[in-house]
């Protein structure tokens, strides 16, 4: 993962940024399923040009909020 988002102060403020591939590997899911997850309306992602990102803390919070729900992707 290469998160060259500026300086280390910016990285400390934002936290760790994850790509679709990072999430795919973390969750052991396929590429298509990872993209579908990022396309969910309530999934806290950021799209810059054609690439999606999610802050690691937001991913953890989203899982906590949805841990008892069935998420269909």
C-alpha positions in Angstrom: 0.0 0.0 0.0 1.4 3.4 -1.0 -0.4 6.2 0.7 1.7 9.2 -0.4 -0.8 11.8 0.7 1.7 14.5 1.6 3.5 14.9 4.8 3.4 12.8 8.0 1.3 15.4 9.8 -1.4 14.9 7.2 -1.2 11.2 7.6 -1.5 11.5 11.3 -4.6 13.6 10.9 -6.4 11.5 8.4 -5.2 8.1 9.6 -4.5 5.2 7.4 -6.2 5.4 3.9 -7.2 2.1 2.4 -7.8 1.3 -1.3 -10.2 -1.2 -2.7 -7.4 -3.7 -3.0 -6.4 -3.2 0.7 -10.0 -3.8 1.8 -10.2 -6.8 -0.6 -7.1 -8.4 1.0 -8.2 -7.5 4.6 -11.6 -9.1 4.1 -10.5 -12.0 1.9 -13.1 -11.2 -0.7 -12.8 -10.9 -4.5 -12.2 -7.7 -6.5 -15.8 -7.4 -7.8 -17.3 -7.9 -4.3 -14.9 -5.3 -2.9 -16.0 -2.8 -5.5 -19.7 -3.6 -4.8 -19.0 -2.9 -1.1 -17.6 0.6 -2.0 -20.7 1.3 -4.1 -23.1 0.8 -1.2 -24.7 4.1 -0.3 -23.9 4.0 3.4 -20.3 2.8 3.0 -18.1 5.7 4.1 -15.8 6.0 1.0 -14.1 8.9 -0.8 -13.7 8.8 -4.6 -10.9 10.7 -6.1 -10.9 10.6 -9.9 -11.6 7.0 -10.5 -10.2 5.5 -7.3 -12.0 4.8 -4.1 -10.5 5.2 -0.6 -11.7 4.6 2.9 -10.1 5.6 6.2 -9.2 2.5 8.3 -11.1 4.0 11.3 -14.2 4.5 9.1 -14.1 0.9 7.9 -13.9 -0.3 11.5 -16.7 2.0 12.6 -18.9 0.8 9.6 -18.3 -2.8 10.6 -19.3 -2.1 14.2 -22.5 -0.4 13.0 -23.3 -3.3 10.7 -22.1 -6.3 12.6 -25.6 -7.7 13.2 -26.9 -6.9 9.7 -26.7 -8.9 6.5 -25.0 -6.9 3.9 -25.6 -8.1 0.4 -22.9 -7.3 -2.1 
